[in-house]
Amino acid sequence: RLLGPDHPDSLNSLKNLAVALDNRGDYAQALRGFEQVAARYRELYGPDHPETLSAEGNRGHLLTRLSRLDEAEAL
């Protein structure tokens, strides 16, 4: 709350939460988290920033594991 939702530490925490949800098997929530983080990074830093690419990579990896290959390939 002190840093705000767009602070890099806040976004990193959200990404870590999505990773934890993925590890726990809550794939729907993890995917939403990865999508949210990627969207914020895209808005703040652009599509080619390393943080944006990392978030999209996490999302793509999960989509691949869920056999949603067309969506993963589109990333």
All heavy atoms as a GROMACS GRO file, in nm:
protein
  587
    1ARG      N    1   0.083  -0.119   0.000
    1ARG     CA    2   0.000   0.000   0.000
    1ARG      C    3   0.086   0.124   0.000
    1ARG      O    4   0.054   0.222  -0.067
    1ARG     CB    5  -0.093  -0.005   0.121
    1ARG     CG    6  -0.202   0.098   0.116
    1ARG     CD    7  -0.296   0.083   0.230
    1ARG     NE    8  -0.230   0.130   0.351
    1ARG     CZ    9  -0.264   0.100   0.472
    1ARG    NH1   10  -0.364   0.018   0.493
    1ARG    NH2   11  -0.201   0.146   0.575
    2LEU      N   12   0.198   0.122   0.072
    2LEU     CA   13   0.284   0.239   0.077
    2LEU      C   14   0.353   0.266  -0.056
    2LEU      O   15   0.371   0.381  -0.094
    2LEU     CB   16   0.390   0.223   0.187
    2LEU     CG   17   0.340   0.222   0.330
    2LEU    CD1   18   0.454   0.188   0.424
    2LEU    CD2   19   0.279   0.356   0.366
    3LEU      N   20   0.392   0.162  -0.125
    3LEU     CA   21   0.465   0.178  -0.250
    3LEU      C   22   0.373   0.204  -0.369
    3LEU      O   23   0.413   0.267  -0.465
    3LEU     CB   24   0.550   0.054  -0.278
    3LEU     CG   25   0.657   0.022  -0.176
    3LEU    CD1   26   0.725  -0.110  -0.210
    3LEU    CD2   27   0.758   0.133  -0.164
    4GLY      N   28   0.252   0.154  -0.362
    4GLY     CA   29   0.158   0.168  -0.473
    4GLY      C   30   0.163   0.048  -0.565
    4GLY      O   31   0.261  -0.027  -0.568
    5PRO      N   32   0.058   0.030  -0.644
    5PRO     CA   33   0.047  -0.091  -0.727
    5PRO      C   34   0.144  -0.097  -0.844
    5PRO      O   35   0.170  -0.204  -0.896
    5PRO     CB   36  -0.098  -0.087  -0.776
    5PRO     CG   37  -0.134   0.058  -0.773
    5PRO     CD   38  -0.059   0.116  -0.654
    6ASP      N   39   0.200   0.018  -0.884
    6ASP     CA   40   0.290   0.018  -1.000
    6ASP      C   41   0.437   0.022  -0.963
    6ASP      O   42   0.523   0.027  -1.051
    6ASP     CB   43   0.258   0.139  -1.091
    6ASP     CG   44   0.122   0.125  -1.157
    6ASP    OD1   45   0.075   0.011  -1.174
    6ASP    OD2   46   0.064   0.228  -1.192
    7HIS      N   47   0.466   0.019  -0.835
    7HIS     CA   48   0.606   0.019  -0.792
    7HIS      C   49   0.669  -0.116  -0.831
    7HIS      O   50   0.604  -0.221  -0.821
    7HIS     CB   51   0.614   0.040  -0.641
    7HIS     CG   52   0.753   0.063  -0.591
    7HIS    ND1   53   0.839  -0.041  -0.567
    7HIS    CD2   54   0.820   0.177  -0.563
    7HIS    CE1   55   0.954   0.008  -0.524
    7HIS    NE2   56   0.946   0.141  -0.522
    8PRO      N   57   0.794  -0.115  -0.877
    8PRO     CA   58   0.858  -0.242  -0.916
    8PRO      C   59   0.854  -0.349  -0.807
    8PRO      O   60   0.835  -0.468  -0.838
    8PRO     CB   61   1.002  -0.201  -0.946
    8PRO     CG   62   0.992  -0.057  -0.986
    8PRO     CD   63   0.881   0.000  -0.903
    9ASP      N   64   0.868  -0.311  -0.681
    9ASP     CA   65   0.863  -0.410  -0.573
    9ASP      C   66   0.722  -0.470  -0.559
    9ASP      O   67   0.707  -0.589  -0.531
    9ASP     CB   68   0.907  -0.350  -0.439
    9ASP     CG   69   1.055  -0.321  -0.435
    9ASP    OD1   70   1.131  -0.373  -0.521
    9ASP    OD2   71   1.097  -0.245  -0.345
   10SER      N   72   0.620  -0.388  -0.578
   10SER     CA   73   0.482  -0.437  -0.572
   10SER      C   74   0.455  -0.535  -0.686
   10SER      O   75   0.395  -0.641  -0.665
   10SER     CB   76   0.383  -0.321  -0.580
   10SER     OG   77   0.398  -0.233  -0.471
   11LEU      N   78   0.501  -0.499  -0.806
   11LEU     CA   79   0.481  -0.587  -0.920
   11LEU      C   80   0.560  -0.717  -0.905
   11LEU      O   81   0.511  -0.825  -0.940
   11LEU     CB   82   0.520  -0.516  -1.049
   11LEU     CG   83   0.425  -0.403  -1.091
   11LEU    CD1   84   0.484  -0.323  -1.205
   11LEU    CD2   85   0.289  -0.458  -1.128
   12ASN      N   86   0.679  -0.708  -0.850
   12ASN     CA   87   0.758  -0.829  -0.826
   12ASN      C   88   0.689  -0.919  -0.723
   12ASN      O   89   0.689  -1.041  -0.737
   12ASN     CB   90   0.899  -0.791  -0.779
   12ASN     CG   91   0.991  -0.910  -0.780
   12ASN    OD1   92   0.996  -0.983  -0.877
   12ASN    ND2   93   1.063  -0.928  -0.672
   13SER      N   94   0.629  -0.859  -0.622
   13SER     CA   95   0.555  -0.938  -0.523
   13SER      C   96   0.436  -1.008  -0.587
   13SER      O   97   0.408  -1.125  -0.556
   13SER     CB   98   0.508  -0.849  -0.408
   13SER     OG   99   0.618  -0.802  -0.334
   14LEU      N  100   0.366  -0.938  -0.675
   14LEU     CA  101   0.253  -1.000  -0.745
   14LEU      C  102   0.300  -1.114  -0.834
   14LEU      O  103   0.237  -1.220  -0.841
   14LEU     CB  104   0.177  -0.895  -0.827
   14LEU     CG  105   0.052  -0.941  -0.899
   14LEU    CD1  106  -0.048  -1.006  -0.804
   14LEU    CD2  107  -0.012  -0.824  -0.972
   15LYS      N  108   0.414  -1.094  -0.900
   15LYS     CA  109   0.469  -1.201  -0.984
   15LYS      C  110   0.507  -1.322  -0.896
   15LYS      O  111   0.479  -1.437  -0.932
   15LYS     CB  112   0.590  -1.151  -1.061
   15LYS     CG  113   0.648  -1.255  -1.156
   15LYS     CD  114   0.751  -1.198  -1.252
   15LYS     CE  115   0.872  -1.144  -1.181
   15LYS     NZ  116   0.982  -1.106  -1.274
   16ASN      N  117   0.568  -1.296  -0.781
   16ASN     CA  118   0.604  -1.406  -0.690
   16ASN      C  119   0.480  -1.478  -0.639
   16ASN      O  120   0.483  -1.601  -0.622
   16ASN     CB  121   0.687  -1.352  -0.573
   16ASN     CG  122   0.826  -1.312  -0.615
   16ASN    OD1  123   0.877  -1.357  -0.718
   16ASN    ND2  124   0.889  -1.227  -0.536
   17LEU      N  125   0.373  -1.405  -0.614
   17LEU     CA  126   0.248  -1.468  -0.572
   17LEU      C  127   0.196  -1.559  -0.683
   17LEU      O  128   0.152  -1.672  -0.655
   17LEU     CB  129   0.145  -1.362  -0.535
   17LEU     CG  130   0.005  -1.414  -0.500
   17LEU    CD1  131   0.009  -1.508  -0.380
   17LEU    CD2  132  -0.088  -1.297  -0.475
   18ALA      N  133   0.201  -1.513  -0.806
   18ALA     CA  134   0.156  -1.595  -0.919
   18ALA      C  135   0.241  -1.723  -0.930
   18ALA      O  136   0.187  -1.830  -0.956
   18ALA     CB  137   0.160  -1.515  -1.048
   19VAL      N  138   0.371  -1.711  -0.909
   19VAL     CA  139   0.458  -1.829  -0.911
   19VAL      C  140   0.418  -1.926  -0.799
   19VAL      O  141   0.410  -2.048  -0.821
   19VAL     CB  142   0.606  -1.788  -0.898
   19VAL    CG1  143   0.695  -1.909  -0.871
   19VAL    CG2  144   0.653  -1.714  -1.022
   20ALA      N  145   0.391  -1.873  -0.681
   20ALA     CA  146   0.349  -1.959  -0.569
   20ALA      C  147   0.217  -2.028  -0.599
   20ALA      O  148   0.200  -2.147  -0.569
   20ALA     CB  149   0.339  -1.876  -0.440
   21LEU      N  150   0.123  -1.956  -0.658
   21LEU     CA  151  -0.006  -2.017  -0.696
   21LEU      C  152   0.014  -2.126  -0.800
   21LEU      O  153  -0.049  -2.231  -0.793
   21LEU     CB  154  -0.101  -1.909  -0.748
   21LEU     CG  155  -0.153  -1.810  -0.644
   21LEU    CD1  156  -0.217  -1.690  -0.712
   21LEU    CD2  157  -0.250  -1.878  -0.549
   22ASP      N  158   0.103  -2.102  -0.895
   22ASP     CA  159   0.135  -2.202  -0.995
   22ASP      C  160   0.193  -2.326  -0.929
   22ASP      O  161   0.151  -2.439  -0.956
   22ASP     CB  162   0.235  -2.142  -1.095
   22ASP     CG  163   0.272  -2.234  -1.208
   22ASP    OD1  164   0.209  -2.340  -1.225
   22ASP    OD2  165   0.365  -2.200  -1.282
   23ASN      N  166   0.288  -2.307  -0.839
   23ASN     CA  167   0.350  -2.420  -0.769
   23ASN      C  168   0.249  -2.497  -0.685
   23ASN      O  169   0.263  -2.618  -0.667
   23ASN     CB  170   0.465  -2.372  -0.680
   23ASN     CG  171   0.584  -2.326  -0.760
   23ASN    OD1  172   0.604  -2.365  -0.874
   23ASN    ND2  173   0.664  -2.239  -0.700
   24ARG      N  174   0.148  -2.428  -0.636
   24ARG     CA  175   0.045  -2.491  -0.554
   24ARG      C  176  -0.059  -2.565  -0.639
   24ARG      O  177  -0.138  -2.642  -0.588
   24ARG     CB  178  -0.024  -2.384  -0.469
   24ARG     CG  179  -0.117  -2.438  -0.365
   24ARG     CD  180  -0.167  -2.331  -0.276
   24ARG     NE  181  -0.280  -2.266  -0.343
   24ARG     CZ  182  -0.350  -2.169  -0.290
   24ARG    NH1  183  -0.318  -2.122  -0.173
   24ARG    NH2  184  -0.451  -2.116  -0.354
   25GLY      N  185  -0.057  -2.537  -0.769
   25GLY     CA  186  -0.153  -2.602  -0.857
   25GLY      C  187  -0.276  -2.520  -0.886
   25GLY      O  188  -0.370  -2.569  -0.950
   26ASP      N  189  -0.280  -2.397  -0.840
   26ASP     CA  190  -0.394  -2.309  -0.867
   26ASP      C  191  -0.365  -2.233  -0.996
   26ASP      O  192  -0.332  -2.115  -0.997
   26ASP     CB  193  -0.412  -2.212  -0.749
   26ASP     CG  194  -0.542  -2.135  -0.757
   26ASP    OD1  195  -0.608  -2.137  -0.863
   26ASP    OD2  196  -0.578  -2.070  -0.657
   27TYR      N  197  -0.379  -2.306  -1.107
   27TYR     CA  198  -0.335  -2.254  -1.236
   27TYR      C  199  -0.419  -2.137  -1.286
   27TYR      O  200  -0.364  -2.045  -1.348
   27TYR     CB  201  -0.334  -2.366  -1.339
   27TYR     CG  202  -0.245  -2.481  -1.297
   27TYR    CD1  203  -0.295  -2.610  -1.288
   27TYR    CD2  204  -0.112  -2.460  -1.263
   27TYR    CE1  205  -0.214  -2.715  -1.248
   27TYR    CE2  206  -0.030  -2.564  -1.223
   27TYR     CZ  207  -0.083  -2.692  -1.216
   27TYR     OH  208  -0.003  -2.795  -1.176
   28ALA      N  209  -0.548  -2.138  -1.259
   28ALA     CA  210  -0.633  -2.027  -1.305
   28ALA      C  211  -0.592  -1.896  -1.239
   28ALA      O  212  -0.577  -1.793  -1.305
   28ALA     CB  213  -0.780  -2.059  -1.278
   29GLN      N  214  -0.571  -1.900  -1.108
   29GLN     CA  215  -0.529  -1.779  -1.036
   29GLN      C  216  -0.388  -1.738  -1.077
   29GLN      O  217  -0.359  -1.619  -1.091
   29GLN     CB  218  -0.534  -1.802  -0.884
   29GLN     CG  219  -0.672  -1.811  -0.828
   29GLN     CD  220  -0.739  -1.673  -0.819
   29GLN    OE1  221  -0.686  -1.571  -0.858
   29GLN    NE2  222  -0.859  -1.674  -0.766
   30ALA      N  223  -0.300  -1.834  -1.095
   30ALA     CA  224  -0.163  -1.804  -1.137
   30ALA      C  225  -0.163  -1.737  -1.273
   30ALA      O  226  -0.094  -1.636  -1.294
   30ALA     CB  227  -0.080  -1.932  -1.141
   31LEU      N  228  -0.242  -1.788  -1.365
   31LEU     CA  229  -0.248  -1.730  -1.499
   31LEU      C  230  -0.300  -1.588  -1.493
   31LEU      O  231  -0.246  -1.498  -1.559
   31LEU     CB  232  -0.335  -1.817  -1.589
   31LEU     CG  233  -0.335  -1.783  -1.737
   31LEU    CD1  234  -0.193  -1.783  -1.793
   31LEU    CD2  235  -0.422  -1.880  -1.814
   32ARG      N  236  -0.403  -1.564  -1.413
   32ARG     CA  237  -0.454  -1.426  -1.396
   32ARG      C  238  -0.346  -1.335  -1.341
   32ARG      O  239  -0.331  -1.220  -1.385
   32ARG     CB  240  -0.577  -1.425  -1.307
   32ARG     CG  241  -0.705  -1.460  -1.380
   32ARG     CD  242  -0.829  -1.427  -1.299
   32ARG     NE  243  -0.850  -1.520  -1.190
   32ARG     CZ  244  -0.910  -1.638  -1.201
   32ARG    NH1  245  -0.954  -1.678  -1.318
   32ARG    NH2  246  -0.926  -1.716  -1.097
   33GLY      N  247  -0.271  -1.384  -1.244
   33GLY     CA  248  -0.163  -1.304  -1.187
   33GLY      C  249  -0.056  -1.272  -1.290
   33GLY      O  250  -0.012  -1.157  -1.302
   34PHE      N  251  -0.013  -1.372  -1.367
   34PHE     CA  252   0.088  -1.348  -1.470
   34PHE      C  253   0.037  -1.250  -1.575
   34PHE      O  254   0.111  -1.163  -1.621
   34PHE     CB  255   0.129  -1.480  -1.537
   34PHE     CG  256   0.212  -1.571  -1.452
   34PHE    CD1  257   0.188  -1.708  -1.452
   34PHE    CD2  258   0.313  -1.522  -1.372
   34PHE    CE1  259   0.265  -1.793  -1.374
   34PHE    CE2  260   0.391  -1.606  -1.293
   34PHE     CZ  261   0.366  -1.742  -1.294
   35GLU      N  262  -0.090  -1.263  -1.613
   35GLU     CA  263  -0.148  -1.172  -1.711
   35GLU      C  264  -0.152  -1.029  -1.657
   35GLU      O  265  -0.120  -0.934  -1.729
   35GLU     CB  266  -0.289  -1.217  -1.749
   35GLU     CG  267  -0.290  -1.343  -1.833
   35GLU     CD  268  -0.428  -1.404  -1.849
   35GLU    OE1  269  -0.523  -1.363  -1.779
   35GLU    OE2  270  -0.440  -1.496  -1.932
   36GLN      N  271  -0.190  -1.015  -1.532
   36GLN     CA  272  -0.197  -0.883  -1.470
   36GLN      C  273  -0.059  -0.818  -1.462
   36GLN      O  274  -0.043  -0.701  -1.496
   36GLN     CB  275  -0.258  -0.896  -1.330
   36GLN     CG  276  -0.284  -0.766  -1.262
   36GLN     CD  277  -0.349  -0.786  -1.124
   36GLN    OE1  278  -0.352  -0.897  -1.070
   36GLN    NE2  279  -0.400  -0.680  -1.069
   37VAL      N  280   0.039  -0.894  -1.419
   37VAL     CA  281   0.176  -0.841  -1.408
   37VAL      C  282   0.229  -0.802  -1.546
   37VAL      O  283   0.285  -0.693  -1.564
   37VAL     CB  284   0.269  -0.943  -1.340
   37VAL    CG1  285   0.414  -0.901  -1.350
   37VAL    CG2  286   0.229  -0.962  -1.195
   38ALA      N  287   0.210  -0.890  -1.644
   38ALA     CA  288   0.259  -0.861  -1.779
   38ALA      C  289   0.193  -0.736  -1.835
   38ALA      O  290   0.260  -0.651  -1.896
   38ALA     CB  291   0.235  -0.981  -1.870
   39ALA      N  292   0.064  -0.720  -1.813
   39ALA     CA  293  -0.007  -0.602  -1.864
   39ALA      C  294   0.047  -0.474  -1.800
   39ALA      O  295   0.067  -0.373  -1.868
   39ALA     CB  296  -0.157  -0.617  -1.838
   40ARG      N  297   0.072  -0.477  -1.670
   40ARG     CA  298   0.123  -0.358  -1.601
   40ARG      C  299   0.264  -0.325  -1.648
   40ARG      O  300   0.297  -0.209  -1.672
   40ARG     CB  301   0.122  -0.376  -1.449
   40ARG     CG  302  -0.015  -0.383  -1.387
   40ARG     CD  303  -0.105  -0.265  -1.423
   40ARG     NE  304  -0.047  -0.138  -1.383
   40ARG     CZ  305  -0.061  -0.024  -1.451
   40ARG    NH1  306  -0.129  -0.021  -1.564
   40ARG    NH2  307  -0.006   0.086  -1.408
   41TYR      N  308   0.349  -0.426  -1.661
   41TYR     CA  309   0.484  -0.402  -1.711
   41TYR      C  310   0.480  -0.345  -1.853
   41TYR      O  311   0.556  -0.255  -1.886
   41TYR     CB  312   0.568  -0.529  -1.709
   41TYR     CG  313   0.629  -0.563  -1.574
   41TYR    CD1  314   0.620  -0.691  -1.523
   41TYR    CD2  315   0.696  -0.467  -1.500
   41TYR    CE1  316   0.678  -0.724  -1.401
   41TYR    CE2  317   0.754  -0.499  -1.378
   41TYR     CZ  318   0.744  -0.627  -1.329
   41TYR     OH  319   0.801  -0.658  -1.208
   42ARG      N  320   0.392  -0.400  -1.938
   42ARG     CA  321   0.380  -0.348  -2.075
   42ARG      C  322   0.342  -0.201  -2.074
   42ARG      O  323   0.398  -0.122  -2.149
   42ARG     CB  324   0.276  -0.428  -2.154
   42ARG     CG  325   0.332  -0.527  -2.250
   42ARG     CD  326   0.229  -0.583  -2.347
   42ARG     NE  327   0.101  -0.619  -2.287
   42ARG     CZ  328   0.077  -0.732  -2.221
   42ARG    NH1  329   0.173  -0.820  -2.203
   42ARG    NH2  330  -0.041  -0.756  -2.172
   43GLU      N  331   0.246  -0.166  -1.991
   43GLU     CA  332   0.201  -0.026  -1.983
   43GLU      C  333   0.310   0.066  -1.929
   43GLU      O  334   0.326   0.178  -1.976
   43GLU     CB  335   0.077  -0.016  -1.894
   43GLU     CG  336  -0.047  -0.076  -1.955
   43GLU     CD  337  -0.164  -0.075  -1.859
   43GLU    OE1  338  -0.166   0.007  -1.764
   43GLU    OE2  339  -0.255  -0.158  -1.876
   44LEU      N  340   0.383   0.018  -1.829
   44LEU     CA  341   0.484   0.102  -1.763
   44LEU      C  342   0.615   0.110  -1.840
   44LEU      O  343   0.676   0.217  -1.849
   44LEU     CB  344   0.511   0.050  -1.622
   44LEU     CG  345   0.396   0.062  -1.523
   44LEU    CD1  346   0.428  -0.015  -1.397
   44LEU    CD2  347   0.367   0.209  -1.491
   45TYR      N  348   0.661  -0.004  -1.894
   45TYR     CA  349   0.795  -0.012  -1.950
   45TYR      C  350   0.801  -0.044  -2.098
   45TYR      O  351   0.907  -0.035  -2.158
   45TYR     CB  352   0.878  -0.116  -1.874
   45TYR     CG  353   0.885  -0.093  -1.726
   45TYR    CD1  354   0.848  -0.192  -1.638
   45TYR    CD2  355   0.930   0.027  -1.673
   45TYR    CE1  356   0.856  -0.173  -1.501
   45TYR    CE2  357   0.937   0.048  -1.537
   45TYR     CZ  358   0.901  -0.053  -1.451
   45TYR     OH  359   0.908  -0.033  -1.316
   46GLY      N  360   0.690  -0.091  -2.154
   46GLY     CA  361   0.688  -0.131  -2.295
   46GLY      C  362   0.705  -0.281  -2.312
   46GLY      O  363   0.741  -0.352  -2.218
   47PRO      N  364   0.680  -0.329  -2.433
   47PRO     CA  365   0.678  -0.474  -2.457
   47PRO      C  366   0.815  -0.541  -2.459
   47PRO      O  367   0.823  -0.662  -2.443
   47PRO     CB  368   0.611  -0.486  -2.594
   47PRO     CG  369   0.642  -0.356  -2.661
   47PRO     CD  370   0.642  -0.252  -2.551
   48ASP      N  371   0.922  -0.464  -2.475
   48ASP     CA  372   1.055  -0.524  -2.488
   48ASP      C  373   1.140  -0.513  -2.362
   48ASP      O  374   1.256  -0.554  -2.363
   48ASP     CB  375   1.130  -0.460  -2.605
   48ASP     CG  376   1.061  -0.485  -2.737
   48ASP    OD1  377   1.005  -0.596  -2.754
   48ASP    OD2  378   1.061  -0.395  -2.823
   49HIS      N  379   1.083  -0.461  -2.254
   49HIS     CA  380   1.158  -0.447  -2.128
   49HIS      C  381   1.180  -0.587  -2.068
   49HIS      O  382   1.094  -0.674  -2.077
   49HIS     CB  383   1.080  -0.358  -2.032
   49HIS     CG  384   1.157  -0.320  -1.911
   49HIS    ND1  385   1.165  -0.402  -1.800
   49HIS    CD2  386   1.230  -0.210  -1.883
   49HIS    CE1  387   1.240  -0.342  -1.708
   49HIS    NE2  388   1.280  -0.226  -1.757
   50PRO      N  389   1.295  -0.610  -2.005
   50PRO     CA  390   1.323  -0.742  -1.947
   50PRO      C  391   1.216  -0.790  -1.848
   50PRO      O  392   1.184  -0.910  -1.845
   50PRO     CB  393   1.457  -0.723  -1.877
   50PRO     CG  394   1.524  -0.612  -1.951
   50PRO     CD  395   1.413  -0.522  -1.996
   51GLU      N  396   1.161  -0.701  -1.769
   51GLU     CA  397   1.056  -0.744  -1.674
   51GLU      C  398   0.929  -0.787  -1.747
   51GLU      O  399   0.864  -0.883  -1.707
   51GLU     CB  400   1.025  -0.632  -1.574
   51GLU     CG  401   1.136  -0.604  -1.477
   51GLU     CD  402   1.163  -0.718  -1.380
   51GLU    OE1  403   1.084  -0.815  -1.371
   51GLU    OE2  404   1.265  -0.710  -1.310
   52THR      N  405   0.894  -0.716  -1.853
   52THR     CA  406   0.778  -0.753  -1.934
   52THR      C  407   0.800  -0.890  -1.995
   52THR      O  408   0.713  -0.978  -1.990
   52THR     CB  409   0.752  -0.650  -2.045
   52THR    OG1  410   0.741  -0.520  -1.988
   52THR    CG2  411   0.626  -0.682  -2.123
   53LEU      N  412   0.918  -0.910  -2.053
   53LEU     CA  413   0.949  -1.037  -2.117
   53LEU      C  414   0.952  -1.152  -2.017
   53LEU      O  415   0.907  -1.263  -2.047
   53LEU     CB  416   1.083  -1.027  -2.190
   53LEU     CG  417   1.084  -0.926  -2.307
   53LEU    CD1  418   1.225  -0.910  -2.361
   53LEU    CD2  419   0.986  -0.967  -2.416
   54SER      N  420   1.001  -1.126  -1.897
   54SER     CA  421   1.003  -1.229  -1.793
   54SER      C  422   0.861  -1.269  -1.754
   54SER      O  423   0.830  -1.388  -1.741
   54SER     CB  424   1.080  -1.177  -1.671
   54SER     OG  425   1.071  -1.269  -1.565
   55ALA      N  426   0.775  -1.169  -1.735
   55ALA     CA  427   0.636  -1.198  -1.698
   55ALA      C  428   0.565  -1.274  -1.808
   55ALA      O  429   0.490  -1.369  -1.782
   55ALA     CB  430   0.562  -1.068  -1.665
   56GLU      N  431   0.589  -1.234  -1.933
   56GLU     CA  432   0.527  -1.305  -2.045
   56GLU      C  433   0.584  -1.447  -2.056
   56GLU      O  434   0.511  -1.540  -2.092
   56GLU     CB  435   0.551  -1.230  -2.176
   56GLU     CG  436   0.475  -1.100  -2.187
   56GLU     CD  437   0.325  -1.115  -2.206
   56GLU    OE1  438   0.267  -1.221  -2.177
   56GLU    OE2  439   0.265  -1.017  -2.250
   57GLY      N  440   0.711  -1.464  -2.024
   57GLY     CA  441   0.771  -1.597  -2.025
   57GLY      C  442   0.707  -1.688  -1.922
   57GLY      O  443   0.678  -1.806  -1.951
   58ASN      N  444   0.682  -1.636  -1.803
   58ASN     CA  445   0.613  -1.714  -1.699
   58ASN      C  446   0.475  -1.755  -1.747
   58ASN      O  447   0.432  -1.870  -1.730
   58ASN     CB  448   0.601  -1.634  -1.570
   58ASN     CG  449   0.732  -1.618  -1.498
   58ASN    OD1  450   0.823  -1.698  -1.513
   58ASN    ND2  451   0.743  -1.514  -1.419
   59ARG      N  452   0.407  -1.662  -1.807
   59ARG     CA  453   0.272  -1.688  -1.858
   59ARG      C  454   0.277  -1.793  -1.969
   59ARG      O  455   0.198  -1.887  -1.969
   59ARG     CB  456   0.214  -1.556  -1.910
   59ARG     CG  457   0.073  -1.564  -1.953
   59ARG     CD  458   0.024  -1.422  -1.984
   59ARG     NE  459  -0.085  -1.429  -2.075
   59ARG     CZ  460  -0.103  -1.351  -2.179
   59ARG    NH1  461  -0.016  -1.257  -2.206
   59ARG    NH2  462  -0.206  -1.365  -2.256
   60GLY      N  463   0.370  -1.778  -2.061
   60GLY     CA  464   0.382  -1.874  -2.171
   60GLY      C  465   0.417  -2.013  -2.123
   60GLY      O  466   0.366  -2.112  -2.174
   61HIS      N  467   0.504  -2.020  -2.022
   61HIS     CA  468   0.542  -2.151  -1.967
   61HIS      C  469   0.420  -2.220  -1.906
   61HIS      O  470   0.399  -2.341  -1.929
   61HIS     CB  471   0.652  -2.132  -1.862
   61HIS     CG  472   0.704  -2.259  -1.806
   61HIS    ND1  473   0.778  -2.349  -1.878
   61HIS    CD2  474   0.690  -2.312  -1.682
   61HIS    CE1  475   0.808  -2.452  -1.802
   61HIS    NE2  476   0.756  -2.432  -1.683
   62LEU      N  477   0.340  -2.146  -1.832
   62LEU     CA  478   0.220  -2.205  -1.772
   62LEU      C  479   0.121  -2.247  -1.880
   62LEU      O  480   0.065  -2.356  -1.873
   62LEU     CB  481   0.155  -2.107  -1.674
   62LEU     CG  482   0.024  -2.153  -1.609
   62LEU    CD1  483   0.041  -2.288  -1.540
   62LEU    CD2  484  -0.026  -2.049  -1.511
   63LEU      N  485   0.101  -2.163  -1.980
   63LEU     CA  486   0.010  -2.200  -2.089
   63LEU      C  487   0.057  -2.327  -2.159
   63LEU      O  488  -0.025  -2.413  -2.194
   63LEU     CB  489   0.000  -2.084  -2.190
   63LEU     CG  490  -0.080  -1.963  -2.144
   63LEU    CD1  491  -0.060  -1.847  -2.240
   63LEU    CD2  492  -0.228  -1.996  -2.130
   64THR      N  493   0.187  -2.342  -2.177
   64THR     CA  494   0.241  -2.462  -2.240
   64THR      C  495   0.212  -2.584  -2.153
   64THR      O  496   0.169  -2.689  -2.204
   64THR     CB  497   0.393  -2.448  -2.262
   64THR    OG1  498   0.416  -2.336  -2.349
   64THR    CG2  499   0.451  -2.574  -2.323
   65ARG      N  500   0.234  -2.571  -2.023
   65ARG     CA  501   0.208  -2.684  -1.934
   65ARG      C  502   0.060  -2.720  -1.930
   65ARG      O  503   0.024  -2.834  -1.902
   65ARG     CB  504   0.260  -2.654  -1.794
   65ARG     CG  505   0.412  -2.658  -1.789
   65ARG     CD  506   0.474  -2.658  -1.651
   65ARG     NE  507   0.389  -2.635  -1.539
   65ARG     CZ  508   0.372  -2.516  -1.479
   65ARG    NH1  509   0.433  -2.409  -1.523
   65ARG    NH2  510   0.294  -2.505  -1.374
   66LEU      N  511  -0.026  -2.621  -1.958
   66LEU     CA  512  -0.171  -2.646  -1.960
   66LEU      C  513  -0.219  -2.692  -2.098
   66LEU      O  514  -0.339  -2.705  -2.122
   66LEU     CB  515  -0.247  -2.519  -1.920
   66LEU     CG  516  -0.225  -2.473  -1.776
   66LEU    CD1  517  -0.294  -2.339  -1.753
   66LEU    CD2  518  -0.276  -2.577  -1.678
   67SER      N  519  -0.123  -2.717  -2.189
   67SER     CA  520  -0.151  -2.762  -2.327
   67SER      C  521  -0.231  -2.658  -2.405
   67SER      O  522  -0.306  -2.694  -2.495
   67SER     CB  523  -0.222  -2.897  -2.327
   67SER     OG  524  -0.138  -2.995  -2.271
   68ARG      N  525  -0.214  -2.532  -2.371
   68ARG     CA  526  -0.276  -2.422  -2.445
   68ARG      C  527  -0.170  -2.363  -2.537
   68ARG      O  528  -0.129  -2.250  -2.525
   68ARG     CB  529  -0.336  -2.321  -2.346
   68ARG     CG  530  -0.452  -2.380  -2.268
   68ARG     CD  531  -0.497  -2.298  -2.152
   68ARG     NE  532  -0.540  -2.165  -2.186
   68ARG     CZ  533  -0.591  -2.078  -2.098
   68ARG    NH1  534  -0.606  -2.114  -1.971
   68ARG    NH2  535  -0.625  -1.957  -2.135
   69LEU      N  536  -0.126  -2.448  -2.630
   69LEU     CA  537  -0.009  -2.420  -2.711
   69LEU      C  538  -0.028  -2.303  -2.806
   69LEU      O  539   0.066  -2.227  -2.831
   69LEU     CB  540   0.035  -2.544  -2.786
   69LEU     CG  541   0.068  -2.665  -2.696
   69LEU    CD1  542   0.108  -2.784  -2.780
   69LEU    CD2  543   0.177  -2.629  -2.598
   70ASP      N  544  -0.148  -2.287  -2.862
   70ASP     CA  545  -0.172  -2.175  -2.952
   70ASP      C  546  -0.155  -2.041  -2.881
   70ASP      O  547  -0.095  -1.948  -2.935
   70ASP     CB  548  -0.311  -2.183  -3.015
   70ASP     CG  549  -0.326  -2.299  -3.114
   70ASP    OD1  550  -0.220  -2.347  -3.162
   70ASP    OD2  551  -0.439  -2.338  -3.143
   71GLU      N  552  -0.206  -2.033  -2.759
   71GLU     CA  553  -0.192  -1.910  -2.682
   71GLU      C  554  -0.046  -1.886  -2.644
   71GLU      O  555   0.002  -1.773  -2.650
   71GLU     CB  556  -0.276  -1.918  -2.555
   71GLU     CG  557  -0.425  -1.916  -2.580
   71GLU     CD  558  -0.502  -1.941  -2.452
   71GLU    OE1  559  -0.511  -1.847  -2.370
   71GLU    OE2  560  -0.550  -2.054  -2.433
   72ALA      N  561   0.022  -1.991  -2.604
   72ALA     CA  562   0.163  -1.978  -2.567
   72ALA      C  563   0.246  -1.934  -2.686
   72ALA      O  564   0.332  -1.846  -2.673
   72ALA     CB  565   0.215  -2.110  -2.511
   73GLU      N  566   0.220  -1.992  -2.801
   73GLU     CA  567   0.296  -1.956  -2.920
   73GLU      C  568   0.269  -1.812  -2.962
   73GLU      O  569   0.359  -1.744  -3.011
   73GLU     CB  570   0.260  -2.051  -3.034
   73GLU     CG  571   0.347  -2.033  -3.155
   73GLU     CD  572   0.318  -2.135  -3.262
   73GLU    OE1  573   0.295  -2.252  -3.229
   73GLU    OE2  574   0.319  -2.096  -3.380
   74ALA      N  575   0.150  -1.763  -2.940
   74ALA     CA  576   0.116  -1.625  -2.977
   74ALA      C  577   0.195  -1.524  -2.896
   74ALA      O  578   0.217  -1.411  -2.942
   74ALA     CB  579  -0.033  -1.602  -2.959
   75LEU      N  580   0.242  -1.563  -2.778
   75LEU     CA  581   0.322  -1.471  -2.696
   75LEU      C  582   0.457  -1.449  -2.761
   75LEU      O  583   0.521  -1.352  -2.746
   75LEU     CB  584   0.342  -1.526  -2.555
   75LEU     CG  585   0.217  -1.530  -2.468
   75LEU    CD1  586   0.250  -1.597  -2.334
   75LEU    CD2  587   0.164  -1.391  -2.444
   0.00000   0.00000   0.00000
